[in-house]
């Protein structure tokens, strides 16, 4: 037993192998960034220490405490500028007569453009206020006002409006206007000397600046300069009986409007508005100005909004620079997160360099004696080897002197058990926890082996993350009630990121325990022991009683070391001890078994999670009835549009390269209403692919009343959606002409006899058009005409053709599987149902070398259009012998729905088959009461983890896939059978392998 003072650093010479040479121990090399950041931190620490001691530290801590307190106030305190709730608004409506109401609110806005191109607005408001009589005050204490208050916005869309030139009168008498300000609002108080009763007129005049702002026009998607203003301002808690608003702009500014201005008056979800026309010049009194005006004589409850929108060409006004408050609102939500990220970077640099371990000698030598006073458990702390610490302690306990033979054997058996678990994934959390709570962690500090780097910088890394995280949460809570201006607005991501960064910085700061000079020398001595142990192969050859063995296991990968030590102990303590030890709880958990069991459980959880994610994220390949956007009102501006007539003329020709081409011209007469708040638009949709074959749909032109119109085309599943982008407000009836072409209209198919054909399928109107209010409601479009022209040379080769239909027994159809409809009504064979008052008609003709087929659809009163012609795409289908066209469309692209269907179907088959096999095997083993099914190990995990997860995953996917699957889908029955088999066999296997059956 050594008598050396354990508090003294051991000498390398003691216990060194004289034959060993010195082993270099160079200083760690850090990246230049870490070095620079660490120098900054050290310089900051030195500067702060030179400016003050504990008093300064406590002051800085107090500062961060105040920051945290501010964050707590933001997080749990009142919401700043909290929007009114529904209850607030309705309650104020019930108390509308308690103070005063506006009998008339008249506002006159005069817009001008300054020499530098910016917008100035002169505003005059005339408010006729009705105050309660004194007699009405006696009962409830209402009334007693000497005036009114008006709240104006001082910040808008990032611009400073700077209200100035403010003046007011009360019944013609000039008032001194009281003024109070917040960062975004100005509150004006207009009061007289006496309490007011009855009717009084207030006149308020003021100027605003830079009301216009750059925006994107929602109707055209193009940049505009916009003036969008609420005449009541941020707050209007009064009732209203009459409203009169006029806006006057210079004529040259009016010429830069892209459309008519629009007014609006809203309260809660009740809204109304009109497109504004210029007032007559006689009413304005100036040829240089244009005035727009809107009036309302309706009674409106408090907290209403009345405003107007004017959209100008981009560049009509010069925009001012954004205000500082705007930038705070834009980047403020991410500022704490950015500071936390910087703090994390600095903390990492401090941990690597500034708080790095002290240097020992520039070399060390192999050692055949452990360092005096350093136990194996303490050595694990010094070396930071938590995963082998328990094994080192177990070996040290087994080597303790004074143990009898049985006790020693038992302890070595325990050490062998620990060795088998060392380095496994399952042991990692426990190893880290044991290391964190070990008493040796504090012993390092008391012995002077490690130190805590206390100081200003460490205080920063502890206080700043806590305070900034609370501020981040508080800011997100406050801003979630306001209009989003942040450049990035991901509240959940902000909360998670700030919390994670704060936790990482705190972990770095609180766990920093760099080695002292003494600790560095001890670590070098231990590394020398590791070199000696490696040379002597102690973990493989032993002996198990060697006092260096507990230290040797701290070096090298813990898993292989644990295996070698377990084998070493097994070969040393004898068969009897091994047999006794093998009866322990962990005897069946071999290294391979433990890894395999972990993999089985992880795979089981992953399978179930993946199936849940798949059904939540993937689109169902059988979405059911399709609601096309052009018929559902989803396209902006199409809600108040009604089709008056429709005429589509398609002509099939042979292109110069020998392929087919279908050119179509549609003429649509449309009636636009002015009820909507958006510019009226027209939308049309056509099929762009059939069964994955691209039809080459190209739109060449759109005209409105003969004038070219801007439009956009958007792919939507297997269709192409066209929407106009009209900037002017059109009302009444207008003619729209659309020209498009199918450059690859022919696709390969098979006729009803299974013979390959070239098929041309054209749908002028998609399924569901007749049920759309814009198309099918009264008055029905008249005429609604489809015309198909085919040259005689192509018509002569045609083998079949007709109008698309859903295919009913009474319609006299010919089967053409693969077309938009499942069948067609041959040309010339359509007959209206007997007794139809307004029958649809068709005719065919042949003139000038072209065969023409015409179908005119008519609505038969409440019966609607003939179902056999409207239950599918309204159009025609032609079949030609295969090879008729030199450039057939043979490139079939699988749609996302088809790919999803194929992948999920395969997954259900695989999971169902695997579940059935596993269920059958488990049920068979359970019926035979196989021991492996009832004790820990791979077989039991397969039965209780993998098999149920496979069955459950397959069932989840099957239920989701089949929920909207058509009844005639051929894959339904085999999918159902294999899923049912896997469920039945899986449940049977679980029942037969339950633990109670083994008792």
N, C-alpha and C positions, 0 to 999 in steps of 0.2 A: 504494500500500500504506500503510495507516494506521500511524502510530507510536504511537497512544494505548495506554496500559497496559490490557491486557484485564482486569486485576484490578479496575479502577476502574469504578464504575457509570456507564454512558453517560448523557450529558446529553440530555434530550429536544430541547433546542434544536439540537443537532448533527444535521444531516440532516433537520430538520423543514421541512415546507412552510409557508412564512410565510403563505400565504393560507388555511391551514387554521385552523379554530377548534378550541378545546379540546373533546375528547369526554369527557363525564362517565364516571367509573369508580366507581360507588357500591360500598360495602362489601356483601358478600353478606348476605342476611337469613336467619337460622336460626330454626328452630322454637323456641318457648319451652322445650320439653322438652330439646332439645339444649343450649340455653343454661344451663338449670339444672343438668343433669348435668355439663356442662363446668366450671361454677363449683365444683361439689363436688369434681371431680377436681383442679382447680387448688388448691383449699383443702387437699385431702388432701396434695398434693405439697408445698405450702409448710409444712404442719404437720410432715410427716415430715422435711423438710430441717432444720426448726428443732430437731428432737429428736436428730438424729445425721447423720453423714456416711456415708462408705464402710462403716464398721463396721455400721451399722444396715442398709444395703443388703445386705451379705453375710449378716447374720442372717436377714433376710426370705427371701433366696434359700435359705438353709439350711432354713428352715421348709418351704418348698414342696418342697425336695428330700426332706425327711422324709415329707411327704404323698405324694409320688410313690413313695417306698420302701414306704410302707404299702400303696399300691395294687398295687405289684409283688408284695408278699407275698400279698395277697389273690388276685392273678391267677395266680401260679405256685406259691404255697406250699400247705401242707396245707389241706384244707377243714375249716372249723370245724363241729363237730357233724355230721360226714359220716355219712349213713345207712349202715348195714351193707349190704354187698353179699351176693349169694347165696353166694359162696364163704366170706365171713366167717361166715355163719350155719351153713352145712353143716359147716365146719371145727370150729366150736365144739361142734356136736352130736357130732362124733367124739371130742372130748376132754371129754365131759360129766362123767366121773368123776375128772378130774384134781384138782379142788378140792373142791366139795361140791355136793350136790343137795338139793332140797327134797322130802322125803318127803311133807310135807303143808303146804299154804299155806292158812291160814284167815284171811279178812278180814271184819270186821264194820264196816259203815258206818251211822252214825246221823245222819240228816239232820234239821236243825231250822231254823226260820225265826225270825230275830231280830225284835225289836220294830220295827225300821225296814224289815223285809221282806227282808233279805238272807239268803243261805244260809250256814249253818255246818255242817260235817261233822266228827264225832268218829270217828276211825279206830282200830281195834285190829287188828293183824296178829299172827298166831301162825304162826311158821315152824319146822317140825320139820326140822332140817338134819342130813344124814348126811355126816360127814367121813371121809376115807380113813383106814384104819389105818396105823400107823407102818410095818408090814412092807411095805405097798405102796409106800412112798415110796423105798425103797432103790434101786430100779431106775431111776427117772426123776426123782427129786427132787420129785415132786408132794407135796401136802399141806403141813403146817406152819402152817395158818391158826389164828389165835387168835379169829376171829369172822367176821362177814359185813358186807357193805355194802349199803345200800339207797339208791336214787336216787329222789328225789321231785321233782315239777314244782313250781316256784315261780311260773311264769308260764303262764297257759293262756287262750287265746281273748281276749287283751288284758287279763286280770284278774290282779291280784296275789293268789296263793293264801295267801301268808304262813304257811307251816307253823310252828306254835308248840305249846307245851305238850308238848314231845317228851320221852318217857321210855321206858326199855327195861329188860328183865330177861333174864338168861341162866340158864335152869334155876331160875328163881325169885329169883335174886340180882340186885339193882339194878346197872345198868351206867352208867358215864359215857359219854354219847354224843358221839363226835367229829363235828364238823360242818364242811363246806367248801361254798362256794357259788360258782356262776357266775351270770350274769345271768338264766338261765332254770331252773336246777336247784339242788337242795340234796342233797349227798351225806352220808349218815349212816354212821358207822362204829360197829359194835357189837362190841366185843372184850373178852374176858376176859384174865386174867393168864397163862394157860397155853395151850399148843398143844392144839387140840381134836381128838378122835378119837371115832368112833362117832356116836351120835344125841344131839342136844341141841335144846332148845326155846328159841327167842328170841321174846319178846313186845315189840312196838313199838307205842306209842300216840302219836298226834299229832292235831292239829286242822288242818283246812283251811278256807278261807273263799272264798266267791264262786265256787263251782265252776259254778254255772248260768250260761248265756249265751244271748243272743237269737239265734235262728236261723230258717231257713225250713224247714218240714217238707217233706221230699222227696216224701211221698205225697199231700199235699193242696195243697202250694204256699202254705200260709198261715203266718203268724208263730207261733212257739212259743218257750217258755222250755225249754231243753234241758239235761239233765245227762247228759253222755257221758264216761265215765271208764274209763281203763285201770288195772286194779288193780295191775298189775306196775310201772307208772310208765314213765319214759322209757327205762330200761335194766333188763333182766332176763337176765343171761348164764348163768343156772343151769337145769339140767334140773328137771322137775317130775313127781311121781308122783300127787299128789292135790290137788284144789282145792275149797274150800268158801267161797263168798262170800254174805253176806247184807246186804241194804240195808233199813233201817228208816226209815220216814218217818211224820210225824204224819198222822192220818186226814184232817184238813182239807186237807192238802197232797195226799194220795192222791186226794181227790175232784176235784182239778184236773188229774189225768192225762188226756190225751186218748186214750190207749190203754194196753194192757199194756206194761210194761217188757220189754226183750229183752236176753238175755245173748249173749255170743259168746266163742269160744276159737279163735284162729287161729295158724298157723305157716306162713310162706311163703304158698303158695296153698291150703293145706288149712285149711278153716274149718268151723265148726259153731256153731249157736246155737239157742236155744229162746225162745219167748214165756213170760214168767213169770206165774204165778198167785200170789195172796196166800197166805201160810202160814196155817194155822188159828190162830184166836185163842188156843187152848190152848197152841200152841207159842210164841207171842210173849209171852204173859203180860201183855198190856196191851190194854185196849179202846180206848185213845187212839192206838195206833200200828198201822201195817200193815207187815209184813215180807215181802220178796221174797228168794228164795234160789235159787242154782244150784250144783250139785255136779258135779265131774268126777273120775273115778278112772283116767283114761287117763294113760299116760306121755307127756310132752310134752318135746321137745328145748328147748335154750336159745333165748332171744330170741323166745319166744312172746308173744302178746298175749291178755289176758283182760279183758273189760270188760262194761259194761252201759250201756243207753241208756234214759233216762226223758224223755218229752216232756210238758210241762205247758202249760196254757193261757197265752197271753201275759199278762204282768203278774203271774204267780204269785209272782215274786220281784223285788225291787228290784235293778237292776244297778248295780255300782260304776262310777266313771269309768275310762276306759281308762288304762293305765299309760304312762309316757313311752316305755318300750321298744316298746310296741305302735305308737305313732305313728312311732317311728324305723323300724320294720319296714314300716309302711304307706307312708310318704313318703320313707324313706331312699333307695330305689333311684332316685328322681327328683330328690333334692336336688342331687347334682353337676350334673345336667343343667340344673336351674333356675339354679344359680349360674353355669354356663357361659352360659346365655341372658342373664342380667344382665350378665355380663362383656362379652358381644357388644354389648349395648345401650350400655354405657359406652364401649367401644372405638369404636363408631360415632360417638358424641357427641364423643369426644376427637379423632377424625380430622376431624370436620366443623368444630369450633370451637377446642378447646384446642390442637390440633396443626394448625390452619388456616394457610394462607399468610399471611405478613406483608403489610401494606398498603404499596403504593407511593404515588404521588401520587393525589389525588382525580380526576385527569383525565389524558388522554394525547392526543397529536396524531398525525396521519398522518406517516409517515417514508418518505423515498425513498432511505435508505441503511440497510444492515443494521447491527446493533449491533456495535461493534468487538470483535474477539476471539471472537465467537460464530459458530461454524460452523453450517451448516444442520442437521447431525446433532445438535449440541448444542442448537440451537434446538428441535428436535423433542422432546428430553428436557425442556426447560424448559416447553414448551407442553403436554407429555404428549399428543403426537400420533404414536403409534407406527405407525399404519397408513400414513402418508405419509412416514415417516422414510427408508425405502430409496429412494423416488423422489427425495427432496430430496438425498440423498447421491449418487445416480447423476447428477442434473443438475449438481451441484457438480463431480463428477469430469469431466464432459464439458466444463465451462467452464474447466477448469484451463488456465493459460497454458503455452505451450511445446509444445503438441501439434501434430503435423502434420495435414494435412487428412484423411488416411485414418483416423488414430487418433481424431480428433475425431468423424468421421462414425460410426465403429464405436461409440464411447462413447454418442453420441446415440441410435444404434440400440438399444444396450443399455438406455438410459433409456426409450426408447419401449416396449421389451418389459416393463420394470418397471412403466411407467405403465398398460399394459393389465391387469396383474394387481393393481394397487393397489385396495384396497377390496373385493376379492372375498371370498367366504366362505372359500374355500380358503386365501387368503393370511393370514387373521386369526391362526391359531395361530402361524405363522412370524413374523409381525410382532410379536406380543407377546413371543415368545421372543427375537428379536433385540434388542428394547428392553430386556429384563431383563438380558441379558449384555453390552450395549454398554458400552464403556469410558467413554463420555460420562456414563454414570450416576454413576460415581465422580468424574468431572471436575467435576460440579456441586458436590460437597462440597469439593473442593480449591480451587475458585474462590470458595467462599463464597456460591454461589447457592442452595443448599439446606442444611438441617441435619438431624441426627438428634436427635429429642426425648428424649434420655436422661434417666432419672430413676426414681423409685420407681414411678410409675404404669405406665411402659413395662415395667419389670421384672415388675409384676403381670400385665400382659396377655401376657407371654411365658411366665412360670412357671406361672400358674394354669391355663391351658388344658391344658398338658402333664400337670400333676399330677392335675387333676380328671378328665381323660379316663382315665388309668390307674386311678384310684380307681373311676370308673364301671364300667369293664370288670371290675375285681376284685370289686366288689359284685355285679354280675350273675352272675359265675361262682360266687360263694359262695351267693347266694340261689337259684340254679337247683337246688341240692341240697335246699332246704328247702321246706316248705309255703308256698304263695304267699299273702302277706297284702297285698302292694302294691296301692294303689288302682288303679294301671294296671300291667299286666305285659306289656310288648311288648319282650322282650330285644333282638331284632334291631333294632327301631326305636330303642331307647335307644342301642345301640352306634353306629348310623349317625348319629343326631342329635348325640350327643356328639362324635363324630369330626369331623363337618362343622362344628359350632360352634367347636370348638377350632382347626380349620384356618382358618376365617374370622378368628377373633380374632388368631391368629398372623400371618396375612397382613396384617391391618390394622396390627398393631404393628411388624412387621419392614419393611413397605414404606412406613411413614410418613416422608416426606421433605419437610416444608413448606418453602416458599420463604422465604428471608431477605429483608430490606429490599432488598439489592442484587439478589437474584433477582427480586423483584417489579418493580423498575425495568426490568430486562432484559425481563421478560415484557411490560410496557407498551410498551416500544420495539418489540418484535416484533409486538404487536397493531397498533401504528401502521403497520408495514410491511404488515400484512394489509389495513388500510383503504386504504392507497395502492394496493396491488396490485389490490384489488377495483375501485377507481375507474378504474384504467388497464386493467383486464381483461387482466392479464399472462398468465394461464393460457390464455386464448383467442387473444390477439393477439400475444403475445411482445414482443420477439423471443426466440428460444431462448437467445441469449447474454446476456440481461439478468441481471445478478448478483443481482437480487431474485427471479428466478423460482424458485430452489430454496427460498426462504423462503415465496414465495406459495403453493406447493402444500401448505403445512402448514395452510392455512385453507380452510374449506368442506368439504363432504362428500367423502371421499377417492375414492369411485367416480366421480362426475361430474368431479372435478378430474383424475383419471387419464385419463379419456376425452379431455378437452380437451387435455391435454398430449400425449397420443399423437398426436392429430390435428395439433397444432401442429408437432410434430417431423416427422411425415410430410410436411407441407407445406413444411418448411424444408430438409430434407437432400437432397431430390431423388429422382427416380424410381429412379436406379441404386442409391442407398443403401437406398431402401425395398425394392427387389426383393431386394437382398442380405439385408436384415434379415428379410424375410418368410420366408426359408428356415429360420429358427430353429425350435426345438422348440415354441415357444409361438405360432407364427404362426397356427395354425388355431383357437386358443382365443380367439375373439372374446368380448366381454362377454356377448352373448346365448348363445353356445355354452357358455361356462363355467357360467353359471347353469342352463341347461337340462340339462347333464350332471350337475351336482350334484343337481338335482331328480329326474332319472331314477334315479340311484343311491339317493338317499334313499327314493324311492317303492318301489324294488325291495326294499330291506331292510324297509321298513314292511309290504309285502304279506306277505312270508314270516313276519315276526314276528306280524302280526295273525292269520294263519291258525293259527299254533301256539297263540296265546293263546285263540283261539276254541274249538279242540278241547279245550283244557285247562280252560276255564271254563264253557262252555255245556253244558247237559244234552243228552245225545243224544236227539233226537226219537223214536228207535225204541229204547226201553230194554229191549226183550225181555220175557220173562215178568215180570209184576208180582207182587212179594211184598207183599201188603197187611200193614200193621203189626199189625192185630188177629189175624192168623194166623201171625205170625213170632216172637212172643214179645218184640217190641221195646217193648211197652207195660209200664211198670214195674208189677210186682206180679201179672202175669198168667201167670207161668211155671208156677206150681203150681195152676192152675185147670183143671177138667174139666167140660165140658158134659154133663149127664145127660139133659136133654130140651129140645126146642125146639118152640115153637108160634107161628107168625106168622099173624095174621089181617088181611087188607087189604080195604078196602071202597072202591070207586070210586063217587063221587057227582058230581052237577052242583052247583057252588057257586052262591050267590045271584047272582053276577055273570055266570053263564052259563059259567064256566070249569069245568075239571075239578079234582077234589081226591081224593087217595088217602090215607085214614087207615089207619095200621097200628098194631097192638098186638102186641108180642112178649112171650111169657112163656118165660123160660129158667130151668131148674133147674140150678144150678151147685154143684159140690163144690169147696170151697176147702181147700187143704192148708196146714199150718203150717211147711213146710220152709224157706220163703223168709225172707230177712232184711227184706223189705219187706211192708207191709200188703197182703194179697191184694186184687186188684181184678179187675173185669170190663171187657172192651172189645168193642165191636161197630163194624162199619164198613159204610156203604152208599154206593151211587153217588149223587152229588149233581148230576151233569151228564152229558149224553150228547151227544157231538159238539159240545161248546161250548154246548149249550142248558142253562140252569140249571133244575133241577127244583124249586127252592124247598123244599129239605129243611129241616124244622124239628122239633127234638126238644122235646117239651112236658114230659115227666116221666119220672123213673126212680124206682122203688121197690124196696126190698130187704125181703122178708118183710112187705110192706104198708106199710113206713115210707119216707117220702121220703128219697132219697139225693142227695148232691151229686155233680155230674158236670161234665165239661168236654167241649167239642166242638172239634175242630181240623180245618180243611180240609187235605186231603192229596191233591194232584193233582185228579182228578175225583171224589174221594170225600170223605166226612165221617167222621172218626173220633171215636167216643164212648168215653170212659173214665171209670169211676167214680172218685170221690175219697173213699173210705171212710177214716175216721180210726180206727175200731175194728177190731181183728183178728177176723175172722170165720173160723171153721173149720167143716168139715162141709158139709151140704147146705143151700142157701138158694134161695129163689125170687126172681128178678129180673124185673120187668115194665117194659118200655120202650114208650112211646107217642110216635110221631112221625107226621109228615104230609108228603106231597109236594103243595105248593100249586100247582105247575105241572107235573104229570106227563105232559102231552101235548106232543109235539114234532112238527114237520112231517117227513114222510118219504115214501118211495115204496114201493109194494108190488112184488111180483115182476113185475108187468106194467108197471111204470113209472107207475102212477097215483098221484097225490098223495093221501096219507091223513093223518089225525091218529093218532099212535101213542102208546100208553101202555105203557111198559116198566118193569117192577118187578122188582128183584132183592133178595130177602130175605137171601141169603147170596152173597157175592162169589166169583168164581172162585178155586179153591184151598182152599176151606174143608174139603173132604173129606180133604185131605192134611195138615191141621193136627192135631198130636197132641191138642190140647185138644178138637177136634171129631170127628175121624175115627177115632182109635184106640179099641181095645176098653177098656171096654165102650162100644159105640156109643150115641149119644143115642137114647133111645126114650121116647116117640115123637119123630120129627122131621117135623113137619107144616106144610104151607103151605096156606093157604086164601085164595081170592080171591072176593069178593062183588061182583056187578054188578047194579044194578037192572034190571028187565025193560025199562024204557023205553030204557036205554042198550044193553042186550044186543040189542034188536031192531035197532038201527042198526049193530051190530058187523059188520064184513065178514070178519074173520079173528081168530083168537086161539088161544093154546095155551101150553104150558110151554116155557121157554127151553131150547134145546139147541145143541150145537156143529154139528149138522147132518150126519148120516151117511146113506148111501144106504139102510141097512136100517132106519132109524128112521121112515120114512114122514113126512118133514118137509114143511112148507110154507115157502117162502122169504119171509123178512121182513127184507131187508137194512136195516141201520141200527139194529136192536135190540141189546141187550147181547150176545145170541147172533146168529149169522147166520141162524138159522131157529128154528122152533118145532115142537113136536109138538102137533097140534091136540088140544083138550080131548076126552077120551073115546077117543083112539086110541093111548094108550100101552099097550104090551104088554111084559111082562117077557120076557127071553130064556128060551126053553124050557129046562127043567131047573134053573132057579134055585130054590134051596132056600128062601130068604127073599126073596120078590119084593116090590118096591115096588108100591104100588097107588095108583090115582086113582079119583075118582068125581065126578060132577056131579049137581046136584039143582036143583029150582026150587020154591020155597015162599015164600009171603007176599010175592010180588012181587019176589023177589031170586033170581037165579041164583047158585049156589054151586059153586065148583070146588075140590076138595081133592086134594092130593098128599101121600102119606105115604111118605117115603124110608126104606128099610131097608137095612142093611148085610148083604151076602150073604157072610158069613165072610171068607176071605182075598181073595175077588174084589172086595170093597168095594161101594160104591154103584154103581148103573147109570151108566156113563160118559156116556150120551147126556143124562142129566139133571144131571150134576155137572161136565162139562167147561166149562160157562159159568156165569154167575150163576144161582143157583137161584131161580126166580121165574116170572113170566108176562108175556106181551106181548099187547096187544089193538090191532087196527086199526079205525079208524072213518073214514067218508067225510070228506074235507076240509071244514071248516066246521061239523062237528058241534058243536063247542064255541065259544062266543062269544069266549073269551079264549085263543086259541091262543098257544103259546110260540114267538114268531117272532124273538126277540132272541138271535142266535147269537154267542157270545163265543169268539174263537179262544184256545185254550189256549196256554200258553208253549211247549209242545212243537210245536204246529202253527205258531206264529210262527217258532220256530227252524228248523223243517223248511222252511218257505217261504223264509226268508231265506237259509239255506245252499244250498238247491237253486238259487235264483236266482244266488247267488254262484258256484256251480260252473258253471252254464251260461255266465255272463258271462266268468269266467276261462278256461273251456275254449274258448269262441268266440274270445276275444281271443288266447289262446295259439296257437290254430290259425291265425288270421290272421297273427300276428307270425311264427310258425314258417314258414308258407308264404312270406311275403315275404322273410324272412332266407334261407331255403333257395334261393329264386329268385335273390336277389342274390349269394349265395355261389357258385351254379352258374355265374353269369355273371362271377364274379370282379370284382365291382364294387369299385373302389378304396376307396369309403367304408367298406366292411366290414372293411378291413385297416389302417386308420390311425385315429389318435385323432379322436374326434368323436362327434356325436350318433348317427349310424347304428351305429357299433360298440358304443356303450353300450346302444342299444336291443337289439342282438343278443346281447350278452354279459351284460347286467344285467337289463333289464326282461323280455325274453322268458323266460329261465329262471325268474325269480321268479314270473311269472304262471303258468307251467306247473306249477311246484312247489307253489304255493299252491293251485291248483285240484286237484291230485292229493291233497294232504294233506286238504283238505275232503271230497273224494269218498270216500277210504278211510275216514275217520271216519264219514261219513254212512251209507255202505253197509254198515259192519261188522255192524250189527244190523238192517238193513233186511229186512222180510219178503220172501220169495221172489216173491210176486205183486205187489209194489209196481210200479205202472205207470211211475214215473219212473226206475226203475233202468237200463233199457236205454238210453234217450237220454243219461242222465248218463254211463254207462260209455262209450258211443261217442264223445261229445264230449271226454271226458277222455283216452281212448286216442288220439284224433286229435291233440290238442294235444301229448301226450307224444311221439308218433312224429314229428310235424312239427318240434317243438322240438329233439329230438335230431338230426334230419336237418340243421336249420339250423345247429346248433353244429358239427357235423362239417364241413359245407361252408364254414364261415367260420373254421376254425381257422387260426392264423397260418402254419403250415407250407405251406399251399396257395398262399400268395402269393409263395413263394420260387422 
